[in-house]
Amino acid sequence: MNRRPNHHRRSAAIAVAVLAALATLAAVPLASNAAPGLGQLNSELGQEQAHSQQLQSSLNGLSAVIGSLSSQIALVQSREAAIQAELAQDRAQLAATATTLQRERRLLVVLRGRLARGRMLLARQLVSNYESGSPDLVSVLLEANGFKQLLEKISFLKDAEQQQQAIITFTRRAKAAAESAANRLSALEAREEQITLDATLRSRALAGMNSLLEAKQGALEQAQSVQRAALAASQARQGQIEGQISQIEAQQAAERAAEEQAAQQQAAQQQAGAGGGSTGVAMGGSGGWVIPSSIVNCESGGQDLPPNSAGASGYYQIMPGTWKLFGGTGSSAYGASRAEQNTVASRIWAGGSGASNWVCAGMVGIK
């Protein structure tokens, strides 16, 4: 009769020690992090989620801009291809023009040489006519010795006149050809300059378009990189806050469970004191069990059973969470010594007030 109150006091002391240990464990993360309250964490989480949504919306808008830029890039590239084709044609035309220009320059040199020779011959003819005087028909008739000589002189004068006319005509043609070649040369040079100018302008325009395109691409890539980094940081912060919230909620749940168990222990002590230490339930039936043997036989058949589908194990079929809550070592009751399982089961039984922890208690008529 005197041992049972001591047993309750020991159980109560152990329960208080367990509660103190749980409270200490619950307080360590909060103290180490100087953690904010659950409300503040939820507020920060909401802010981070809103910030992430804004960043995602901004990234979506940026993607739309990039899509539009892709169309612009395609247009610029098509224009670039067209300009390159035109530049190729211009270069070919410029090469042909340069060839023609060289040919015209050589022709101009030849024509100018012919003109110079024609002018020289004409000048000599004029000087010769001036020095010898212009013979007339009467002088030729008087000076001729016979008809044959007359015919020779007349033929000579006629040939000289024709030669002079031929020189004059050659000189005029050479001058006209030289002037025409000079005009063509000027036109070709102007055309060459225009083609060169057009090619330069188009090349500069192409370089400007490429520069603008590269600038846009660089700016968009930089914006994407910055926003993605910000989104990743925000998501990481959300994960940290959610982890803190889960930790606090788990600690609060452990505290509530410990408080409920302490209340049950206190109620059991009060009930035991009121009943003079008698529970009206048979303790330690056959086999030396700390709870009624009928419950043990119903639960495990008196065997140290491995965890079932629900996780209950051992002689008393104790759940892992309950096993740890009442001071059991290891992950489950299964495999622990019978003495340790008896100790933990006795704490759970709490003089009979914890009978509801076993389903078989109701089945065998113990409530």
C-alpha positions in Angstrom: 0.0 0.0 0.0 2.9 2.4 0.8 4.8 1.6 -2.4 2.1 2.7 -4.8 2.2 6.4 -3.8 6.0 6.4 -4.1 5.6 4.8 -7.5 3.2 7.7 -8.5 5.6 10.2 -7.1 8.4 8.7 -9.1 6.3 8.7 -12.2 5.3 12.3 -11.6 8.9 13.2 -11.1 9.9 11.5 -14.3 7.1 13.2 -16.2 8.2 16.5 -14.9 11.7 15.8 -15.9 10.5 14.8 -19.4 8.5 18.0 -19.6 11.5 20.1 -18.5 13.7 18.4 -21.1 11.1 19.0 -23.9 10.7 22.6 -22.8 14.5 23.0 -22.9 14.7 21.5 -26.4 11.9 23.7 -27.5 13.6 26.8 -26.2 17.0 26.1 -27.6 16.2 26.9 -31.3 14.3 30.0 -30.4 17.0 31.3 -28.1 19.8 30.4 -30.6 18.1 32.2 -33.5 16.6 35.0 -31.4 13.6 33.9 -33.5 10.8 36.3 -34.2 7.2 35.3 -33.4 5.1 33.1 -35.6 2.9 36.1 -36.6 6.0 38.1 -37.7 7.3 35.1 -39.7 4.0 34.6 -41.4 4.0 38.3 -42.3 7.5 38.1 -43.7 6.5 35.0 -45.6 3.6 36.8 -47.2 5.8 39.7 -48.1 8.4 37.4 -49.7 5.7 35.6 -51.6 4.3 38.9 -52.9 7.8 40.0 -53.8 8.4 36.7 -55.7 5.1 37.2 -57.6 6.2 40.6 -58.6 9.6 39.3 -59.8 7.9 36.5 -61.7 5.5 39.0 -63.3 8.4 41.2 -64.2 10.3 38.2 -65.7 7.2 37.3 -67.7 7.0 40.8 -69.0 10.7 40.7 -69.8 10.2 37.4 -71.7 7.5 39.2 -73.8 9.9 42.0 -74.6 12.5 39.4 -75.5 10.0 37.7 -77.8 9.3 41.1 -79.4 13.0 41.7 -79.7 13.4 38.3 -81.4 11.1 39.5 -84.1 13.1 42.7 -84.5 16.3 40.7 -84.6 14.9 38.5 -87.4 13.9 41.7 -89.3 17.3 43.2 -88.8 19.0 40.0 -89.9 16.9 39.9 -93.1 17.8 43.5 -93.8 21.4 42.6 -93.1 21.3 39.8 -95.6 19.7 42.0 -98.2 22.3 44.7 -97.6 25.1 42.1 -97.8 23.7 41.0 -101.2 23.5 44.6 -102.4 27.0 45.2 -101.2 28.2 42.2 -103.1 26.5 43.5 -106.2 28.0 46.9 -105.6 31.5 45.4 -105.2 31.1 43.4 -108.4 29.9 46.5 -110.2 32.7 48.5 -108.7 35.2 46.0 -109.8 33.8 46.1 -113.4 33.8 49.9 -113.3 37.4 49.9 -112.1 38.3 47.6 -115.0 36.5 49.9 -117.5 38.1 52.9 -115.9 41.5 51.5 -116.4 40.8 50.7 -120.0 39.4 54.2 -120.7 42.5 55.7 -119.1 44.7 53.7 -121.4 42.6 54.7 -124.4 42.8 58.3 -123.3 46.5 58.1 -123.2 46.6 56.6 -126.8 44.1 59.2 -128.1 46.0 62.1 -126.5 49.2 60.7 -128.2 47.4 60.6 -131.5 46.1 64.1 -131.0 49.6 65.3 -130.2 51.0 63.7 -133.4 48.2 65.1 -135.5 48.9 68.6 -134.1 52.6 68.2 -134.7 52.0 67.1 -138.3 49.6 70.0 -138.8 52.0 72.4 -137.4 54.8 71.2 -139.6 52.5 71.4 -142.6 51.6 75.0 -141.8 55.2 75.9 -141.3 56.2 74.2 -144.5 53.5 76.1 -146.4 54.5 79.3 -144.9 58.1 78.9 -145.7 57.7 77.6 -149.3 54.7 79.8 -150.1 51.5 78.7 -151.6 52.0 77.8 -155.3 49.2 78.8 -157.7 48.1 77.2 -160.9 49.8 79.9 -163.2 53.2 79.4 -161.6 52.9 75.7 -162.0 52.0 76.1 -165.8 54.9 78.5 -166.4 57.5 76.4 -164.6 56.4 73.1 -166.0 58.7 71.5 -168.7 56.2 69.7 -170.8 52.9 68.2 -170.2 54.1 65.3 -168.3 55.8 67.4 -165.7 52.7 69.6 -165.5 50.6 66.6 -164.7 53.1 65.5 -162.0 53.1 68.9 -160.4 49.3 69.1 -160.4 49.1 65.6 -159.0 51.6 66.5 -156.3 49.7 69.6 -155.3 46.5 67.6 -155.2 48.2 64.9 -153.0 49.6 67.6 -150.7 46.2 69.2 -150.3 44.6 65.8 -149.6 47.3 65.0 -147.1 46.8 68.3 -145.4 43.0 67.7 -145.2 43.7 64.2 -143.9 45.9 65.6 -141.2 43.3 68.2 -140.2 40.6 65.6 -140.2 42.7 63.2 -138.1 43.5 65.9 -135.7 39.9 66.9 -135.3 38.8 63.3 -134.8 41.7 62.7 -132.3 40.6 65.7 -130.4 37.0 64.7 -130.3 37.9 61.1 -129.3 40.2 62.4 -126.5 37.5 64.8 -125.3 34.9 61.9 -125.3 37.3 59.6 -123.5 37.9 62.3 -120.9 34.2 62.8 -120.4 33.6 59.1 -120.0 36.6 58.9 -117.6 35.1 61.7 -115.5 31.7 60.0 -115.5 33.3 56.7 -114.5 35.3 58.3 -111.7 32.1 60.0 -110.4 30.3 56.7 -110.6 33.1 55.0 -108.8 33.0 57.6 -106.1 29.2 57.3 -105.7 29.4 53.5 -105.5 32.2 53.7 -102.9 30.1 56.3 -100.9 27.0 54.1 -101.1 28.9 51.1 -99.9 30.4 53.1 -97.0 27.1 54.4 -95.9 25.4 51.0 -96.0 28.3 49.5 -94.2 28.0 52.1 -91.5 24.2 51.6 -91.3 24.8 47.9 -90.9 27.3 48.4 -88.2 24.9 50.7 -86.4 22.1 48.1 -86.5 24.4 45.4 -85.2 25.6 47.7 -82.4 22.0 48.5 -81.4 21.1 44.8 -81.5 24.1 43.8 -79.3 23.2 46.6 -76.9 19.6 45.4 -76.6 20.7 41.8 -76.1 23.2 42.7 -73.5 20.7 44.9 -71.5 18.1 42.1 -71.6 20.5 39.4 -70.6 21.7 41.6 -67.7 18.1 42.3 -66.6 17.2 38.6 -66.8 20.3 37.7 -64.7 19.5 40.3 -62.0 15.8 39.4 -61.8 16.5 35.6 -61.7 19.1 36.1 -58.9 16.5 38.2 -57.0 13.8 35.6 -57.5 16.1 32.8 -56.4 17.1 34.8 -53.3 13.4 35.5 -52.5 12.5 31.8 -52.9 15.4 30.8 -50.7 14.2 33.3 -48.1 10.7 31.8 -48.3 12.2 28.4 -47.7 14.0 29.6 -44.6 10.9 31.3 -43.2 8.8 28.2 -43.9 11.4 26.1 -42.1 11.3 28.4 -39.1 7.5 28.4 -39.1 7.5 24.6 -39.2 10.0 24.4 -36.4 8.0 26.7 -34.2 4.8 24.9 -34.9 6.5 21.5 -34.1 7.9 23.0 -30.9 4.5 24.4 -29.9 2.9 21.0 -30.6 5.5 19.3 -28.4 4.8 21.8 -25.7 1.1 21.2 -25.9 1.5 17.4 -25.8 3.8 17.8 -22.8 1.3 20.0 -21.0 -1.5 17.6 -21.7 0.6 14.7 -20.4 1.5 16.7 -17.3 -2.2 17.4 -16.7 -2.9 13.7 -17.1 -0.2 12.8 -14.6 -1.5 15.3 -12.1 -5.1 14.0 -12.5 -3.8 10.5 -12.0 -2.0 11.5 -8.8 -5.1 13.2 -7.5 -7.2 10.2 -8.3 -4.7 7.9 -6.7 -4.7 10.0 -3.6 -8.5 10.2 -3.4 -8.8 6.4 -3.7 -6.3 5.6 -1.0 -3.8 4.3 -3.6 -6.1 1.7 -5.1 -7.1 1.8 -8.7 -9.5 -1.1 -8.7 -7.6 -2.7 -11.6 -5.4 -5.7 -11.3 -1.7 -4.7 -11.7 1.0 -7.1 -12.6 -1.0 -10.1 -13.6 0.6 -13.4 -14.7 3.8 -12.9 -16.5 5.0 -9.9 -14.5 3.4 -7.2 -16.8 3.0 -3.6 -15.5 -0.5 -3.4 -17.0 -3.2 -6.0 -17.0 -2.0 -9.2 -18.7 -5.3 -9.4 -20.6 -4.4 -6.2 -22.4 -0.8 -7.5 -23.2 -2.2 -10.7 -24.5 -4.7 -8.8 -26.7 -2.0 -6.4 -28.0 1.0 -8.6 -28.6 0.3 -12.0 -27.1 3.3 -11.4 -24.8 5.8 -11.1 -27.7 8.3 -8.4 -28.5 6.8 -7.7 -31.9 8.3 -5.5 -34.6 6.5 -2.3 -35.7 3.2 -3.0 -37.4 1.7 -0.9 -40.2 0.7 1.8 -37.8 4.2 1.8 -36.2 3.3 0.2 -32.8 5.8 -2.3 -31.5 7.2 -4.2 -28.5 5.4 -6.2 -25.8 3.0 -3.3 -25.1 2.5 -2.2 -28.7 3.7 1.4 -28.1 3.7 4.0 -30.8 7.1 5.6 -31.7 6.0 9.1 -30.6 4.6 7.9 -27.3 7.7 5.8 -26.7 9.9 8.9 -27.1 7.5 11.1 -25.2 7.7 8.9 -22.1 11.4 8.5 -22.0 12.1 5.5 -24.3 15.5 5.2 -25.9 15.9 4.3 -29.6 13.5 4.9 -32.4 10.9 2.4 -31.1 10.0 0.0 -28.3 10.9 -3.1 -30.4 14.3 -4.3 -29.5 14.5 -2.5 -26.2 14.9 -4.5 -23.0 11.8 -5.8 -21.3 12.7 -3.8 -18.2 12.8 -0.5 -20.2 9.5 -1.4 -21.9 8.0 -2.1 -18.5 9.2 1.3 -17.3 7.8 3.2 -20.2 4.5 1.3 -20.2 4.1 2.0 -16.5 4.5 5.7 -17.1 1.9 5.5 -19.9 -0.5 3.4 -17.7 -0.2 6.0 -14.9 -2.0 3.9 -12.4 -4.8 3.1 -14.8 -5.6 6.7 -16.0 -3.7 6.0 -19.2 -5.6 2.8 -20.0 -7.2 4.6 -23.0 -3.8 4.5 -24.7 -4.4 0.8 -25.5 -7.3 -0.1 -27.8 -7.4 -3.6 -26.2 -8.2 -2.1 -22.8 -11.8 -1.3 -24.0 -12.0 -4.7 -25.7 -11.2 -6.6 -22.5 -13.5 -4.4 -20.4 -11.0 -2.0 -18.8 -11.7 1.7 -19.2 
